Amino acid sequence: MSSIAKIHTRFKNFDKEMRDIWESYNLVELLAQEGHRFLKAGSMRPLEIPGLYGGTKTLPLKDTFGAIDHLRKKSKPRSILLEAVAHFEDYLGWLTKTVLVDDTSLLKSDSPASDKEETKIINLIVESADRGEIIERLVEEKVRGIFYGNPVDFFTRPKTKLRFQKYFETKCENQLALYAEITARRNVVAHNNGRVDRKYMREVKNSGFKLDQTVSLSDAYLKESIALLLCLAARATELVLIGHYSSKANGKLFERLGACKCLPAI
């Protein structure tokens, strides 16, 4: 299978993964609402859970209601945001790796390497069995660091030299600001129990949140975030196909781009 075909197939799978994330969120919401209703009507037994250290515990009715509320308002929204950003970064990492393997000239550096970088490269070469393995390991090293630091740099100053034709930096200032906020909010959810820290305050201007305030994760926010991530990935894929493979979007990618009204035309 050619790289062009692989890219279209992988995007189709990614698109389904992102839609499945949103679908599962809404399914949990439905099940939680129905569970609450059945519990209140006495048609459903309270929650029984295996104890972490043995035995089984039956929650009182009010605690079962509390567990449903925790699932709806905290656990599921947080997991949805973490999962969506993880799939997004995984897909763009795969796309980058595909391009770099196909065009190894992009691995060349335009600036002198530091002593630390030179040592790492030398170790990779010495420890590798052949040219193919060296390239594979260099690509893995390159891809591993693409979302370190400012995540917006992937689109505006790609370390990987992806040919985005300055589309994102000239046409998507507002969209990239939203993406930066999504990533910053994901970070406080993952690393600070959802509370705003100083790093978030530095990265996101005029967010409306105060230091140590817990970030909100409403249905509308999650929906808009997933939709934006999916559209950014779709446009990046289209630009890669144009810039690196002299090809164009078709199938699911073409369909998704047509639905992405939040992004300007190329």
C-alpha positions as CSV (number, residue, x, y, z in Angstrom):
1,M,0.0,0.0,0.0
2,S,1.4,3.4,-0.9
3,S,1.9,6.1,1.7
4,I,-0.9,8.1,0.2
5,A,-3.4,5.2,0.7
6,K,-2.0,4.6,4.2
7,I,-2.5,8.2,5.1
8,H,-6.2,8.2,3.9
9,T,-6.8,4.9,5.8
10,R,-5.2,6.1,9.0
11,F,-7.1,9.3,8.9
12,K,-10.4,7.5,8.4
13,N,-9.6,5.4,11.5
14,F,-8.6,8.5,13.5
15,D,-11.8,10.2,12.4
16,K,-13.8,7.3,13.7
17,E,-11.8,7.2,17.0
18,M,-12.6,10.9,17.7
19,R,-16.3,10.5,16.8
20,D,-16.4,7.4,19.0
21,I,-15.0,9.4,21.9
22,W,-17.9,11.9,21.6
23,E,-20.4,9.1,21.1
24,S,-19.3,7.3,24.2
25,Y,-19.5,10.5,26.3
26,N,-23.1,11.0,25.3
27,L,-23.8,7.3,25.9
28,V,-22.5,7.5,29.4
29,E,-24.6,10.7,29.9
30,L,-27.7,8.8,28.8
31,L,-27.0,5.7,30.9
32,A,-26.3,8.0,34.0
33,Q,-29.6,9.8,33.5
34,E,-31.6,6.6,33.1
35,G,-29.8,5.0,36.1
36,H,-30.7,8.0,38.2
37,R,-34.3,7.7,37.1
38,F,-34.5,4.0,37.8
39,L,-32.8,4.3,41.2
40,K,-35.3,7.0,42.2
41,A,-38.2,4.8,41.1
42,G,-36.8,1.8,43.0
43,S,-36.4,-0.2,39.7
44,M,-32.6,-0.5,40.1
45,R,-30.6,-1.8,43.0
46,P,-27.9,0.4,44.6
47,L,-24.3,0.0,43.4
48,E,-22.3,-3.0,44.7
49,I,-18.6,-2.7,44.4
50,P,-15.7,-5.0,45.2
51,G,-13.6,-3.6,48.0
52,L,-10.1,-2.5,47.1
53,Y,-8.8,-4.7,49.9
54,G,-11.3,-7.5,49.8
55,G,-15.0,-8.0,50.4
56,T,-18.0,-6.3,48.7
57,K,-19.7,-3.1,49.6
58,T,-23.2,-2.0,48.8
59,L,-23.5,1.8,48.6
60,P,-26.5,3.5,50.2
61,L,-28.9,5.0,47.7
62,K,-27.7,8.5,48.3
63,D,-24.1,7.4,47.7
64,T,-25.0,5.7,44.5
65,F,-26.6,8.9,43.3
66,G,-23.4,10.6,44.3
67,A,-21.3,8.1,42.2
68,I,-23.5,8.8,39.2
69,D,-23.1,12.6,39.7
70,H,-19.3,12.2,40.0
71,L,-19.2,10.1,36.8
72,R,-21.2,12.7,34.8
73,K,-19.6,15.9,36.1
74,K,-16.0,14.9,36.8
75,S,-14.7,11.5,35.8
76,K,-16.1,11.2,32.3
77,P,-15.5,14.8,31.1
78,R,-11.9,14.6,32.2
79,S,-11.2,11.3,30.6
80,I,-12.9,12.5,27.3
81,L,-10.5,15.5,27.1
82,L,-7.4,13.4,27.9
83,E,-8.4,10.8,25.4
84,A,-9.2,13.2,22.6
85,V,-5.9,15.1,22.9
86,A,-4.0,11.8,23.2
87,H,-5.5,10.5,20.0
88,F,-4.9,13.8,18.2
89,E,-1.2,13.8,19.2
90,D,-0.8,10.1,18.3
91,Y,-2.3,10.6,14.9
92,L,-0.1,13.7,14.1
93,G,2.9,11.8,15.4
94,W,2.2,8.9,13.0
95,L,1.6,11.3,10.1
96,T,5.0,13.0,10.8
97,K,6.8,9.7,11.1
98,T,5.3,8.6,7.7
99,V,6.6,11.8,6.0
100,L,10.1,11.5,7.6
101,V,10.5,7.9,6.6
102,D,9.5,8.7,3.0
103,D,11.8,11.8,2.8
104,T,14.8,11.3,5.0
105,S,16.3,14.6,3.8
106,L,14.0,16.3,6.2
107,L,16.0,14.8,9.1
108,K,19.0,17.0,8.2
109,S,19.5,19.9,10.6
110,D,19.9,23.5,9.4
111,S,21.8,24.5,12.5
112,P,24.9,23.0,14.2
113,A,24.0,20.3,16.8
114,S,24.9,20.8,20.4
115,D,27.3,18.5,22.1
116,K,24.4,16.7,23.8
117,E,22.6,16.3,20.4
118,E,25.8,15.1,18.7
119,T,26.3,12.5,21.5
120,K,22.8,11.2,21.1
121,I,23.1,10.9,17.3
122,I,26.5,9.1,17.6
123,N,25.0,6.7,20.2
124,L,22.1,6.0,17.9
125,I,24.4,5.2,15.0
126,V,26.8,3.0,17.0
127,E,24.0,1.1,18.6
128,S,22.0,0.5,15.4
129,A,22.5,-2.5,13.1
130,D,22.0,-1.0,9.7
131,R,20.9,2.2,7.9
132,G,17.2,1.3,8.0
133,E,17.3,1.0,11.8
134,I,19.3,4.2,12.1
135,I,16.7,6.1,10.2
136,E,13.9,4.5,12.1
137,R,15.4,5.4,15.4
138,L,16.2,9.0,14.3
139,V,12.6,9.4,13.2
140,E,11.3,8.1,16.5
141,E,13.6,10.5,18.3
142,K,12.3,13.4,16.1
143,V,8.7,12.5,16.6
144,R,9.0,12.0,20.3
145,G,9.7,15.7,20.9
146,I,7.2,17.4,18.5
147,F,4.7,18.3,21.2
148,Y,7.2,19.3,23.8
149,G,7.1,23.0,24.7
150,N,4.6,25.1,22.9
151,P,2.1,22.7,21.1
152,V,1.2,25.4,18.6
153,D,4.8,25.2,17.2
154,F,3.8,22.0,15.5
155,F,1.7,24.0,13.1
156,T,3.6,27.3,12.9
157,R,7.2,26.3,13.3
158,P,7.3,22.6,12.7
159,K,10.6,21.0,13.9
160,T,9.9,18.3,11.4
161,K,9.8,20.6,8.4
162,L,6.3,19.6,7.3
163,R,5.2,21.7,4.4
164,F,2.2,23.6,5.8
165,Q,2.7,26.5,3.4
166,K,2.3,29.0,6.3
167,Y,-1.4,28.2,6.2
168,F,-1.9,27.9,10.0
169,E,0.3,30.8,11.1
170,T,-1.4,33.2,8.5
171,K,-5.0,32.0,8.6
172,C,-5.6,30.2,11.9
173,E,-4.6,32.5,14.7
174,N,-7.9,32.2,16.6
175,Q,-8.1,28.4,16.0
176,L,-4.5,27.9,17.2
177,A,-5.2,30.0,20.3
178,L,-8.2,27.7,21.1
179,Y,-6.0,24.6,20.5
180,A,-3.4,26.0,22.9
181,E,-6.1,26.5,25.5
182,I,-7.4,22.9,25.0
183,T,-3.8,21.6,25.6
184,A,-3.3,23.8,28.6
185,R,-6.6,22.7,30.1
186,R,-5.7,19.1,29.4
187,N,-2.4,19.6,31.3
188,V,-4.0,20.9,34.4
189,V,-6.6,18.1,34.3
190,A,-3.8,15.5,34.0
191,H,-1.2,17.1,36.3
192,N,-3.0,19.4,38.8
193,N,-6.3,17.8,39.5
194,G,-8.1,20.2,37.2
195,R,-7.0,23.3,39.1
196,V,-5.6,26.3,37.2
197,D,-1.8,26.8,37.9
198,R,0.6,29.5,37.0
199,K,1.7,27.7,33.8
200,Y,-1.9,27.8,32.6
201,M,-2.2,31.5,33.4
202,R,1.0,32.2,31.4
203,E,-0.1,30.2,28.4
204,V,-3.8,31.3,28.2
205,K,-4.6,35.0,28.3
206,N,-8.1,36.2,29.3
207,S,-9.3,32.7,30.1
208,G,-11.7,33.9,32.8
209,F,-10.3,31.4,35.3
210,K,-8.4,32.4,38.5
211,L,-5.4,30.7,40.0
212,D,-6.4,27.4,41.8
213,Q,-9.9,27.6,40.3
214,T,-11.1,24.2,38.9
215,V,-11.5,24.4,35.1
216,S,-15.0,23.6,33.7
217,L,-15.6,20.9,31.2
218,S,-19.1,21.4,29.8
219,D,-20.8,19.5,27.1
220,A,-20.4,22.4,24.7
221,Y,-16.6,22.8,25.5
222,L,-15.9,19.1,24.9
223,K,-17.9,19.1,21.7
224,E,-16.1,22.2,20.3
225,S,-12.7,20.9,21.4
226,I,-13.1,17.5,19.8
227,A,-14.5,19.1,16.6
228,L,-11.5,21.6,16.4
229,L,-8.9,18.9,17.0
230,L,-10.4,16.8,14.3
231,C,-10.5,19.7,11.8
232,L,-6.9,20.7,12.6
233,A,-5.7,17.2,12.0
234,A,-7.7,17.0,8.7
235,R,-6.2,20.2,7.4
236,A,-2.7,19.2,8.4
237,T,-3.2,15.9,6.6
238,E,-4.5,17.7,3.4
239,L,-1.4,20.0,3.5
240,V,0.9,17.1,3.9
241,L,-0.7,15.3,0.9
242,I,-0.3,18.4,-1.2
243,G,3.2,19.4,0.0
244,H,4.9,16.1,0.2
245,Y,3.0,13.7,-2.1
246,S,1.5,16.1,-4.8
247,S,-1.8,14.5,-4.0
248,K,-5.2,15.7,-2.7
249,A,-7.8,14.7,-0.2
250,N,-10.5,12.2,-1.0
251,G,-12.9,9.8,0.8
252,K,-13.4,10.4,4.5
253,L,-10.7,13.1,4.6
254,F,-12.5,15.1,1.9
255,E,-15.8,14.6,3.6
256,R,-14.4,15.8,7.0
257,L,-12.7,18.9,5.4
258,G,-16.1,19.8,3.9
259,A,-17.7,19.8,7.3
260,C,-14.9,21.8,9.0
261,K,-16.5,25.2,8.8
262,C,-14.3,26.4,11.7
263,L,-11.2,26.6,9.4
264,P,-10.6,29.0,6.5
265,A,-10.0,27.6,3.0
266,I,-6.5,27.0,1.9
